[in-house]
Amino acid sequence: MRTTASVRPHTVLWVTEKTRSPEYRLTADSLAGLRQDLFHHAFAYRPLPPTPTDGPLTRRLPEGIRPYAAWTRHALVGFGALITVSVGISTSSYSASSVFALLSMVPAVAVLMTLIRPVGAFWISLLSAPVVAAASPYWDIWPWAAAGLFSHLVVMGVVALRTRPRTAGWMWVLTACYSLIIEGFLSGGSSTNSHFMLVLAALVLLVTTLVHVRREAKREVAAQQSVTAVERDRRTLLEERTTIARELHDVVAHHMSVVAIQAEAAPYRVENPPPELEKAFATIRENAVAALTELRRILGVVRAEDYEAPDAPQPVLADLDRLLANVREAGLEAEKSVTGAVRPLPQGVELSAYRIIQEALSNALRHAPGSSAKVEISYVLGGFGLRVVNTAPRGLVKPSPGAGHGITGMKERVSMLGGELTNEPTEDGGYEVTAFIPAAMTAEEPA
């Protein structure tokens, strides 16, 4: 039984979430974005990848220079660090402060860090700015020393290109907070360069954000074009299949209809036909009508988008006796043996097993006339096995040639279900088809 103590924390949480204002939610979402962009894994190792050499400009370069073009961005960052060092050295050359000369190297390190740890480089650049400015002998450029100002602009530009536009906005906000705090509490009324720094930072971040957005837009357009090309190819393939289905239906359905009509009319053309002949023609007509119905059902799915499948159930292994009786009437002696505990299988497994047996028996009828066939079904733990083997052809009827599409279709069915199928001639001149299909036990089946 649930007590009041177990319900109360959930109730309090629901009431708290319900009574929070939209301003609070907006602030919480903003702080969550700040934490995700600049605090979460800030010093994670993220090396800058080389530039692809298949661009419109790099493709025009000579073969010997093209591999080096992949490191263009790294060279530009290194050049920015070199300029930062030059600015720091030139500023300290007018002063005997060796401490400032040493600290002026820190912004250059922050610039180089953007190659491997971009967000961490921003924090290094921002936190080292007051130290570098305090050690500077020129207080008229407070709170941003020349080297710190240049390096911070480079760092923010590189980080904005390597992350996302929202990160650029957070970097500008934090830089503005630092500048205004220093200007308000530590400037002592002297002139500062905070406004100059914020304007330059806004321009740099605006340009880099535009470049970033344009690059992402080009990437999305390329991805959309790829998807469109795939859909176009798929549509073309479906149209070709529809055309093939239409031709197949018009040709095969016509001939199957003629076979059915002739089989129905044949007994009336013979005076006092024997019962065996009437039964044979009736079997031919039933098979022709069944094949015609199945053909129209399958091809109807391919041809029409709004085709509704009939309510007739798909064949399963329980209908196997009817299939064997049908092939016996067609002249193939077939028998069945079942081993293991018979259990219900998934519908896809039942249908595929039935179709494999049907195709194997049809192959025996066409390619081994006068032979006999045996169907072995095995219900095993974790799967379902079947084996269809026929003897060598006997009699005067010649085997019908085949293109081998039946074996291919059987392998495709088994492969889609994660099973295996083998087919090979037997030692006595017959043929054997063996398949195993994985099938999990159903929920109502005992373990």
HELIX and SHEET records of a PDB file:
HELIX    1   1 THR A    4  THR A   19  1                                  16    
HELIX    2   2 PRO A   22  LEU A   34  1                                  13    
HELIX    3   3 ARG A   35  PHE A   39  3                                   5    
HELIX    4   4 THR A   58  ARG A   60  5                                   3    
HELIX    5   5 ARG A   66  TRP A   71  5                                   6    
HELIX    6   6 THR A   72  SER A   92  1                                  21    
HELIX    7   7 SER A   98  LEU A  103  1                                   6    
HELIX    8   8 MET A  105  MET A  113  1                                   9    
HELIX    9   9 PRO A  118  ALA A  135  1                                  18    
HELIX   10  10 TRP A  139  ILE A  141  5                                   3    
HELIX   11  11 ALA A  146  ARG A  162  1                                  17    
HELIX   12  12 PRO A  165  PHE A  185  1                                  21    
HELIX   13  13 SER A  194  ALA A  265  1                                  72    
HELIX   14  14 ALA A  266  ARG A  269  5                                   4    
HELIX   15  15 PRO A  275  ARG A  303  1                                  29    
HELIX   16  16 LEU A  317  ASP A  319  5                                   3    
HELIX   17  17 LEU A  320  GLU A  329  1                                  10    
HELIX   18  18 GLN A  347  HIS A  367  1                                  21    
HELIX   19  19 HIS A  405  MET A  416  1                                  12    
SHEET    1   A 5 GLU A 333  THR A 339  0                                        
SHEET    2   A 5 SER A 372  VAL A 380  1                                        
SHEET    3   A 5 GLY A 383  ASN A 390 -1                                        
SHEET    4   A 5 TYR A 431  PRO A 438 -1                                        
SHEET    5   A 5 GLU A 420  PRO A 425 -1                                        
END                                                                             
